[in-house]
């Protein structure tokens, strides 16, 4: 996020997604904290589509996601993917 690299971080469970987002936001300057968002089951379809749109439209630079994101999403504009934990 510091270098404006579009990133998806995959995690196994939603609690880890929330924890990673919280920690990353702590490390970022205040003006960049909202460039990172969690993506997980439990959100409505509309909320998930909004996060996807923000990521692919450049409003978000990073998403920390469970497997909810990997199904049918074109990640052609993503610069980096990371996996936290064993997939």
C-alpha positions in Angstrom: 0.0 0.0 0.0 2.9 2.3 0.7 4.1 1.8 -2.9 0.6 1.8 -4.4 0.8 -1.9 -5.3 -2.6 -3.5 -5.8 -2.7 -6.5 -3.5 -4.9 -9.4 -2.4 -4.1 -11.2 0.8 -5.8 -14.6 1.2 -6.5 -15.9 4.6 -8.4 -19.0 5.8 -11.0 -17.5 8.2 -12.8 -14.2 8.5 -11.4 -13.4 12.0 -7.9 -13.5 10.5 -9.0 -11.2 7.7 -10.3 -8.7 10.2 -7.1 -8.9 12.3 -4.8 -8.5 9.3 -6.7 -5.4 8.1 -6.7 -3.9 11.6 -2.9 -4.4 11.9 -2.1 -3.1 8.4 -4.2 0.0 9.1 -2.3 0.6 12.3 1.0 0.6 10.3 -0.3 2.9 7.6 -0.4 6.7 7.8 -3.9 8.0 8.5 -4.5 9.1 4.9 -4.0 5.5 3.6 -5.8 3.5 6.2 -9.1 3.2 4.2 -7.2 1.9 1.2 -7.3 -1.6 2.8 -10.5 -3.6 3.4 -11.6 -7.0 4.4 -13.6 -9.3 2.1 -15.3 -12.3 3.6 -18.4 -14.3 3.9 -21.0 -12.6 6.0 -21.2 -9.5 3.9 -24.2 -9.0 1.6 -23.7 -9.6 -2.1 -24.0 -5.8 -2.6 -21.3 -5.1 0.0 -19.0 -7.6 -1.7 -19.6 -6.2 -5.2 -18.9 -2.7 -3.8 -15.5 -3.9 -2.4 -14.7 -5.6 -5.7 -15.6 -2.5 -7.6 -13.5 -0.3 -5.3 -10.5 -2.7 -5.7 -10.6 -3.0 -9.4 -11.5 0.7 -9.8 -8.5 1.9 -7.8 -10.3 3.2 -4.7 -8.8 0.3 -2.7 -5.2 -0.8 -2.9 -5.5 -4.0 -0.8 -8.1 -6.5 0.2 -7.6 -9.2 2.8 -10.0 -12.0 1.7 -11.2 -15.4 2.6 -12.0 -17.9 -0.2 -15.2 -15.8 -0.7 -13.2 -13.6 -3.2 -11.5 -16.3 -5.3 -14.6 -17.6 -6.9 -15.1 -16.1 -10.3 -13.2 -12.9 -9.9 -10.9 -11.6 -12.6 -7.7 -10.6 -10.8 -5.8 -9.3 -13.9 -5.2 -5.9 -12.4 -3.7 -7.3 -9.2 0.1 -6.8 -8.7 0.6 -9.1 -5.7 -1.2 -11.9 -4.0 -0.2 -13.2 -0.6 -1.3 -16.3 1.3 -1.4 -16.1 5.1 -1.4 -19.5 6.7 -1.8 -22.8 4.9 -4.4 -22.6 2.1 
